[in-house]
Amino acid sequence: MAQRDSVLRVGDWIVFDNTEHQVVAVSGTSVRLRAGDGVETVVLAAYLMGSADFEVVGSEPRQPMTPFGILDSLPESALATAREWEQHIIEITTGVAPDGARRATYDPLTRTQHERDTAKAAELTDAGRRVGVRTLQRLRANYAEQGLWGLVDQRVLRESTAVGRVDERVVTAVRRELDAQTGASTGTRSRVIRRVSKALEEEHGPDVVPLPGRSTFYALIEALSTGRHSFASAVTRRQAANRPARPFTPTLAARPGEQIQIDSTPLDVMVVLEPGVLSRADLTIAVDVATRTICAAVLRPVGTKAVDAALLLARMLVPEPMRPGWSATLAMSASRLPHDRLMSVDERMARAAAKPVIVADTITIDGGNVFISETFTRACERLGISIQRARKRTPTDKAIVEATFGSINTLWCQHLPGYTGANTSRRGERVDEQAVWTIPELQELLDEWVIAGWQPRPHDSLRDPDFPRRALSPNDAYAAMVAAAGYLPVMLTGLDYLELLPVTWRAINDYGIRLDYRTYDAKALEPHRRQPSGNAAKRDLWEVHYDPYDLSQVFVRTPNGWVTAEWTHKPMVSAPFADFTWREARRLLAQRGVDDTDETNIARALDDLLTRSENGPVRPNERAGRRAAARGRVAAATHRPPTSDAEPVEPTSIESVEATVIPFGIFDAATEAEKWR
């Protein structure tokens, strides 16, 4: 079979751009073509031959290249046999042996192809290898089409299957049972054999499907369970089952804030809520995809709330201030960040620590109640942030933040006293006795570690495109990208915090506002009692914001501004309390058979709970209550951003001791740093 010439010559007719052209000139890398209508075109030879429809008219298509990679994987004996056949085929085709010898028997000028084939068959038969003329003709044709690959004995290419000769019904039943193992507790292979045998008997009848022997059955299960972790860790098995079947597509972002991933997880460290009360803490972080910057990280007692996630957004928009005791090398002015340029845009950068302020465009969240809550979505909407939901049970949609949690564990958590390990199999002895850090103290350590240990550390996924072997740190990546993308600060006022709190809708009655069996009242509510709010969509109810970590007061939006209404039974309670503390007090009342809807009873039980939690001793059945109270106090003390004198809030027109506007503030780097000088 003739092969297409590898040289393009003048006069050849070709197909290019769905039109036949004649080659009229070839000069260097350029080819001049003339179409049938006489129009001439000059194109680059590489572009011409690389086009999808390029073809030389009247030529045979080029034979496929010999698969050299597969040839290297063949057994040596099979490859040697193929090369030996190649020498014989070359001799009977060209008349010249590979070693240069010429024999008259195979001279193509005096012998026909059939005579040469017959002579070679006789020669090989006399040498002890019985070969027919038809076999030589077939091998010669294969060699012309496929080269050396056409001479390989195809029997050596037969691939063995993992299931061997086991009945297909058995294979299907084993696969089905292994799929069922994904969500079950880890068992043994003998359990799979028993269940498969029972399933086949119920489906097809007794002794209808032939079962393999015991060793073959074990080998079959081993082959089909490869990569499933069917008989190993249940967590790993579920994680492997959650992986998408499609190829992984990396999450890319070209500028800071283009995409930020946010998530929460329990920290693998025991913390001290108060003397004698230990617990885990929830860590919520936001990670910028483009620079791998940890934009914000917040620790809370276990049970992260929507308000925590909303306040995380606020922390992302505020420069991290230098703290007393921090090394001067942690300041932004001493880092590789473009401090002078950023400070010319945002004066808050004057005394900021070396961590970028990144304004989010899009935030990727999972289906957690914290992130799909109205509080969080309303906060994102107010800040102009788009929300992108990850698909259900698809952690790879936010793989970067998931991987960052693992990095925090290995780079920071494992060095802390009270480190529990990722699971009980990795936990040491008496871990509870080693816990020494409270959540506020641990938050301070975390803030410092993010600046000193994470931001300047080279990240393997951040590479300089001009020097791909060089890994960049998050600060390096931000410095490079902000020069091209720019920086536009977003300033938050004190009232912005109030807007981020959870909201509910209530009527203002003669006695005030009722919320979960609590009554709130203030003198400033007097003009609005029994009056409609004017919001028809909410049935003329009033907008009430509340702090789930401090239920001693609520905030009501009125035409004259925000009004703070205090809990009427607040004097009966000696300490701040959270919503879970309130629920625990009601639970204790219900256990004693007391009305758990009576506000006075609950207030007394709540004060007793808080008092006993502080002073002890604690009986075994009171541990849950003490833990709830401790969580409430810690959360109330740690979740608010510190107030700032730089952002005073104007009072409303209503002058009342009970009704005042709360001056909630956000970190202001310049003002806070000035206090510490």
Disulfide bonds with the S-S distance in Angstrom:
none
